[in-house]
Amino acid sequence: MIKIYGKKDCKSCDEAVEYCKLKDIPYEYTSLGGGFQISEMQDINKTHKSFPMIVDCYFDGGKEVVEYIGTLNHLKSWLLK
């Protein structure tokens, strides 16, 4: 499942959500301050400095794996793999 870390009044965050809806991609959206803190993003990728930050979350052998994707443009490229 795709997880989108976003924030209020973020056009790119809204576009990422709409893109997932359009492509029928299962996703979860979480908003800064309402569902996560910046430290959670930094734990995933210390160099990512913009919104949204998008990751792929799945289970492998009973363990949750969080794969960093990046921004909306990175998500579009990642889906073409």
C-alpha positions as CSV (number, residue, x, y, z in Angstrom):
1,M,0.0,0.0,0.0
2,I,1.2,3.5,-0.8
3,K,1.5,5.9,2.1
4,I,1.5,9.6,1.5
5,Y,2.9,11.9,4.1
6,G,1.4,15.3,3.4
7,K,0.4,18.6,5.0
8,K,-2.4,21.0,4.9
9,D,-2.7,23.3,1.9
10,C,-0.2,21.3,-0.2
11,K,-1.2,21.2,-3.8
12,S,1.3,18.4,-4.6
13,C,0.0,16.3,-1.7
14,D,-3.6,16.7,-3.0
15,E,-2.3,15.8,-6.5
16,A,-0.7,12.6,-5.1
17,V,-4.0,11.5,-3.5
18,E,-5.9,12.3,-6.7
19,Y,-3.4,10.3,-8.8
20,C,-3.8,7.3,-6.5
21,K,-7.6,7.5,-6.8
22,L,-7.4,7.9,-10.6
23,K,-5.1,4.9,-11.0
24,D,-7.0,2.8,-8.4
25,I,-3.9,2.5,-6.2
26,P,-4.6,1.6,-2.6
27,Y,-3.2,4.4,-0.4
28,E,-3.2,5.9,3.0
29,Y,-2.9,9.7,3.5
30,T,-1.5,11.1,6.7
31,S,-1.1,14.7,7.5
32,L,1.6,16.5,9.4
33,G,0.5,17.2,13.0
34,G,-2.6,15.1,12.6
35,G,-1.2,11.7,11.9
36,F,2.6,12.1,12.1
37,Q,5.5,14.3,13.1
38,I,8.5,15.3,11.0
39,S,10.7,12.8,12.9
40,E,8.7,9.9,11.4
41,M,9.6,11.2,7.9
42,Q,13.3,11.6,8.9
43,D,13.4,8.1,10.2
44,I,12.4,6.9,6.7
45,N,14.7,9.2,4.7
46,K,16.8,11.9,6.3
47,T,17.4,13.8,3.0
48,H,13.8,14.2,1.9
49,K,12.8,17.8,2.6
50,S,9.6,18.4,0.7
51,F,5.9,17.4,0.6
52,P,4.6,14.9,-0.1
53,M,6.9,12.1,0.8
54,I,5.6,8.8,-0.6
55,V,6.5,5.3,0.5
56,D,5.4,1.8,-0.2
57,C,4.4,-0.3,2.8
58,Y,4.1,-4.0,2.7
59,F,4.7,-7.1,4.8
60,D,7.5,-9.6,4.0
61,G,7.7,-12.7,6.2
62,G,5.5,-11.0,8.8
63,K,7.7,-8.0,9.1
64,E,6.6,-4.5,7.8
65,V,8.8,-3.1,5.1
66,V,8.8,0.6,4.2
67,E,10.3,1.4,0.8
68,Y,11.0,5.0,0.1
69,I,9.7,6.2,-3.2
70,G,10.0,10.0,-3.0
71,T,7.7,12.7,-4.5
72,L,4.7,12.4,-6.9
73,N,6.9,12.3,-9.9
74,H,9.0,9.5,-8.4
75,L,5.7,7.6,-7.7
76,K,4.7,7.9,-11.4
77,S,8.1,6.6,-12.5
78,W,8.1,3.8,-9.8
79,L,4.7,2.6,-11.0
80,L,6.1,2.1,-14.5
81,K,8.6,-0.5,-13.3
